[in-house]
Amino acid sequence: MSKVEMMVNGRKVAGEVEDRTLLVHFLRENLGMTGTHVGCDTSQCGACVVHLDGKAVKSCSMLAAQASGSDVITIEGLAAGGELHPVQAAFKEHHGLQCGFCTPGMIMAAVDMINRHPGGLDEKTVRAELEGNICRCTGYHNIVKAILAASGQMSAGAARAA
């Protein structure tokens, strides 16, 4: 057994876990953060993407003990004060979801992508960066539209703030 401590969505959490416990299972089973989905358990689908110390990671590919001491943001931590994050709002507005299973991981990957490309994104870059996230319903077209719209909005907001 290992003791893990981390910040999750701005809240300090701690728990005892078996050494083999994956971060995704700690988030879901110990903390009730069920927005982070378990898709494949092999790091292929991206449904479990969270942010670890500001970078997108697949939480099924790391142990909870490896995340101890880190800052974790899940899909539940994106909205602020009941207002959707711009990427969440864009997915809603541009119909970037159907069944919704891949959506949390897609949104978390998109936020990371936009943060790494503050000058904006193009369709080719978005499609290339989504290769680690699988969607079986949408054909990706509306997901790409949503990410491009959010990127434009967030880039414009950053420019106004500067």
C-alpha positions in Angstrom: 0.0 0.0 0.0 1.1 3.5 -0.7 -0.1 6.8 0.6 -0.7 9.4 -2.2 -1.3 13.1 -1.8 -2.1 15.5 -4.6 -4.1 18.6 -5.5 -7.1 17.6 -7.6 -9.1 20.5 -9.1 -7.6 22.8 -6.6 -8.4 20.6 -3.6 -5.8 18.7 -1.6 -6.6 15.0 -1.5 -4.9 12.0 0.1 -5.5 8.3 0.2 -4.1 4.8 0.6 -3.9 2.8 -2.6 -2.4 -0.5 -3.7 0.9 0.1 -5.4 -0.6 -1.0 -8.8 -3.5 1.5 -8.6 -3.7 3.5 -11.8 -4.4 7.3 -11.5 -7.6 6.9 -13.5 -8.9 4.4 -10.9 -7.8 6.6 -8.0 -9.7 9.5 -9.5 -12.9 7.5 -10.2 -13.0 5.1 -7.3 -11.4 6.9 -4.4 -12.4 10.5 -5.3 -15.7 10.0 -7.3 -14.3 11.9 -10.3 -16.2 9.8 -12.8 -15.9 12.4 -15.6 -12.5 10.8 -16.4 -13.5 7.7 -18.4 -11.8 4.3 -18.6 -11.9 3.3 -22.3 -9.2 0.9 -23.1 -6.7 0.6 -20.2 -3.9 0.5 -22.8 -3.3 4.2 -23.5 -4.9 3.9 -27.0 -8.2 5.8 -26.8 -7.6 9.0 -24.8 -10.9 8.9 -22.9 -8.9 9.2 -19.6 -6.9 12.3 -20.4 -6.4 14.7 -17.4 -3.9 17.4 -16.8 -0.9 16.6 -14.6 1.2 19.6 -13.6 -0.2 21.5 -16.6 0.3 18.8 -19.3 -2.2 16.4 -20.8 -1.6 12.8 -19.7 -3.5 9.5 -20.1 -4.4 8.6 -16.6 -4.6 4.9 -17.4 -0.9 4.8 -18.2 0.4 6.0 -14.9 0.2 4.9 -11.3 -1.5 7.0 -8.7 1.7 6.9 -6.7 3.5 8.5 -9.7 1.1 11.5 -9.5 1.6 12.0 -5.7 2.7 15.5 -5.1 1.3 16.7 -8.4 -1.5 19.1 -9.4 -4.2 17.2 -11.3 -7.1 18.8 -13.2 -9.9 16.7 -14.4 -12.9 17.5 -16.6 -14.8 18.4 -13.4 -12.2 21.1 -12.7 -12.5 23.0 -16.0 -15.7 25.0 -15.4 -15.4 28.0 -13.2 -18.2 29.2 -11.0 -20.8 27.3 -13.0 -19.6 28.8 -16.3 -18.3 26.3 -18.9 -14.7 26.5 -20.0 -14.5 28.0 -23.5 -13.6 24.5 -24.9 -16.6 22.9 -23.2 -18.8 25.7 -24.5 -17.4 25.2 -28.0 -18.1 21.5 -28.0 -21.7 22.2 -27.0 -22.1 25.0 -29.6 -20.5 23.1 -32.4 -22.0 19.7 -31.6 -18.6 18.2 -30.9 -20.1 15.2 -29.2 -22.5 12.4 -29.8 -22.5 9.6 -27.3 -20.2 11.7 -25.1 -17.9 8.9 -24.0 -14.7 10.4 -25.6 -15.7 14.0 -24.8 -14.0 14.5 -21.5 -10.7 13.2 -22.9 -11.1 15.2 -26.1 -11.8 18.4 -24.2 -8.8 17.9 -21.9 -6.6 17.1 -24.9 -8.0 20.2 -26.7 -7.3 22.6 -23.7 -3.7 21.3 -23.6 -3.3 21.7 -27.3 -4.7 25.3 -27.3 -2.4 26.1 -24.4 0.6 24.8 -26.3 -0.3 26.8 -29.5 -1.3 30.3 -28.1 -1.1 31.9 -31.5 -3.9 29.7 -32.8 -4.4 26.4 -34.5 -5.2 25.2 -38.0 -7.2 22.1 -39.0 -4.2 20.1 -39.9 -2.5 20.6 -36.5 -5.7 19.8 -34.6 -6.3 16.6 -36.6 -2.6 15.5 -36.1 -2.7 16.3 -32.3 -6.0 14.3 -31.9 -4.4 11.1 -33.1 -4.2 9.8 -29.5 -7.9 10.2 -28.9 -10.5 7.9 -30.5 -14.1 8.9 -31.2 -16.3 6.2 -32.7 -19.4 8.4 -33.3 -18.6 11.8 -34.7 -16.1 11.4 -37.6 -14.1 14.2 -35.8 -15.4 17.0 -38.1 -17.4 18.8 -35.4 -14.7 18.1 -32.8 -12.2 19.9 -35.0 -14.6 22.8 -35.6 -15.2 23.1 -31.8 -11.4 23.1 -31.0 -10.7 25.7 -33.8 -13.5 27.9 -32.5 -12.3 27.7 -28.9 -8.7 28.3 -30.0 -9.8 31.5 -31.8 -11.8 32.6 -28.8 -9.1 31.9 -26.3 -6.4 33.5 -28.5 -8.5 36.6 -28.9 -9.2 36.7 -25.2 -5.4 36.4 -24.4 -4.7 39.2 -26.9 -7.3 41.5 -25.2 -5.8 40.7 -21.8 -2.3 41.6 -22.9 
